[in-house]
Amino acid sequence: MRAIKVNLVLFIMIISFSCKGGRDSFGGKHEFSLMDVASASVINSSEVQIIKKDEHHFCVVPQSDRHIWIMLNPQFEPFYKQMPKGSYVLSKEDFLKIQSSGLASGTVLAVLESHIEVR
């Protein structure tokens, strides 16, 4: 009986230490499912919006043919999540709006800044 308990504890420890996060972690899967649901929402706006769903904040970046959804505060790897995938541009004003909200992580802000439209 003692050997079974020891083996069970070792098994749980191995599983715990082998979960490094990422898209396949429990938290990562939850965040990607939130992204799926959020990106399926219909937004009829031509302005960048910040939206809260559950405990996560998203910005919605309108483009000519679609809306890009970006999770502002991911807690699990990868620390930048966007749906759908693809390129987009962001105005400096919209970037400053997102930055001043205080909701975006440093990683997300760095990626958003790389998409600022050059005039």
C-alpha positions as CSV (number, residue, x, y, z in Angstrom):
1,M,0.0,0.0,0.0
2,R,2.8,2.4,0.9
3,A,4.5,1.7,-2.5
4,I,1.3,2.6,-4.3
5,K,1.1,6.0,-2.4
6,V,4.8,6.7,-3.2
7,N,4.3,5.9,-6.9
8,L,1.1,8.1,-7.0
9,V,3.0,11.0,-5.4
10,L,5.9,10.6,-7.8
11,F,3.5,10.4,-10.8
12,I,1.7,13.6,-9.7
13,M,5.1,15.4,-9.3
14,I,6.3,14.3,-12.7
15,I,3.1,15.5,-14.3
16,S,3.2,18.8,-12.4
17,F,6.8,19.6,-13.3
18,S,6.3,18.6,-17.0
19,C,3.6,21.1,-17.6
20,K,5.5,24.2,-18.6
21,G,2.6,26.3,-19.9
22,G,2.0,27.2,-23.5
23,R,-1.0,26.7,-25.7
24,D,-1.5,23.1,-24.3
25,S,-1.4,24.0,-20.6
26,F,-4.7,24.2,-18.8
27,G,-4.5,28.0,-18.5
28,G,-3.4,28.4,-22.1
29,K,-6.3,26.3,-23.4
30,H,-8.7,28.4,-21.4
31,E,-7.3,31.7,-22.7
32,F,-7.4,30.4,-26.3
33,S,-11.0,29.3,-25.9
34,L,-11.8,32.8,-24.6
35,M,-10.1,34.2,-27.7
36,D,-12.2,31.9,-29.9
37,V,-15.4,33.1,-28.3
38,A,-14.4,36.8,-28.3
39,S,-13.2,36.8,-32.0
40,A,-16.6,35.3,-33.0
41,S,-18.4,38.3,-31.6
42,V,-19.7,40.8,-34.1
43,I,-18.3,44.3,-33.7
44,N,-19.7,47.1,-35.8
45,S,-17.2,49.8,-35.1
46,S,-14.4,51.5,-37.0
47,E,-12.6,52.5,-33.8
48,V,-10.3,50.5,-31.5
49,Q,-12.2,49.2,-28.6
50,I,-11.2,47.7,-25.2
51,I,-13.6,45.0,-24.1
52,K,-13.7,42.9,-20.9
53,K,-14.8,39.2,-21.1
54,D,-14.5,37.2,-17.9
55,E,-11.3,38.3,-16.2
56,H,-9.5,39.2,-19.4
57,H,-9.3,42.4,-21.4
58,F,-9.2,42.5,-25.2
59,C,-8.6,45.2,-27.7
60,V,-10.5,45.0,-31.0
61,V,-8.5,46.6,-33.9
62,P,-10.7,47.2,-37.0
63,Q,-9.1,46.6,-40.4
64,S,-10.6,47.1,-43.8
65,D,-11.8,43.5,-44.1
66,R,-12.0,42.2,-40.5
67,H,-11.5,42.9,-36.8
68,I,-8.4,41.7,-35.0
69,W,-8.9,40.6,-31.4
70,I,-5.8,40.9,-29.1
71,M,-5.8,39.7,-25.5
72,L,-4.3,42.5,-23.4
73,N,-3.5,40.6,-20.2
74,P,-2.7,36.9,-20.9
75,Q,-1.5,35.0,-17.9
76,F,-0.1,31.9,-19.7
77,E,2.2,31.3,-22.7
78,P,2.3,32.5,-25.3
79,F,2.1,36.0,-23.7
80,Y,0.7,37.5,-26.9
81,K,-2.5,36.1,-28.3
82,Q,-4.3,37.4,-31.4
83,M,-7.2,36.2,-33.5
84,P,-7.4,35.9,-36.4
85,K,-3.8,35.7,-37.3
86,G,-2.4,38.2,-39.8
87,S,-1.0,41.6,-40.2
88,Y,-2.6,44.8,-39.0
89,V,-1.8,48.4,-38.5
90,L,-2.5,50.6,-35.5
91,S,-2.4,54.4,-35.3
92,K,-0.2,56.1,-32.7
93,E,-3.3,57.5,-31.1
94,D,-4.9,54.1,-30.8
95,F,-1.7,52.6,-29.3
96,L,-1.6,55.4,-26.7
97,K,-5.2,54.8,-25.9
98,I,-4.4,51.1,-25.2
99,Q,-1.2,51.9,-23.3
100,S,-2.9,54.5,-21.1
101,S,-5.7,52.0,-20.1
102,G,-3.1,50.2,-18.0
103,L,-4.6,46.9,-19.0
104,A,-2.0,45.6,-21.4
105,S,1.1,43.6,-20.4
106,G,4.5,44.8,-21.4
107,T,4.8,42.0,-23.9
108,V,1.5,42.9,-25.6
109,L,2.5,46.6,-25.6
110,A,5.8,45.8,-27.3
111,V,4.0,43.8,-30.1
112,L,1.3,46.5,-30.5
113,E,4.0,49.2,-30.8
114,S,5.6,47.2,-33.6
115,H,2.3,47.6,-35.6
116,I,2.1,51.4,-35.4
117,E,1.4,52.9,-38.8
118,V,4.3,54.8,-40.2
119,R,3.2,58.0,-41.9
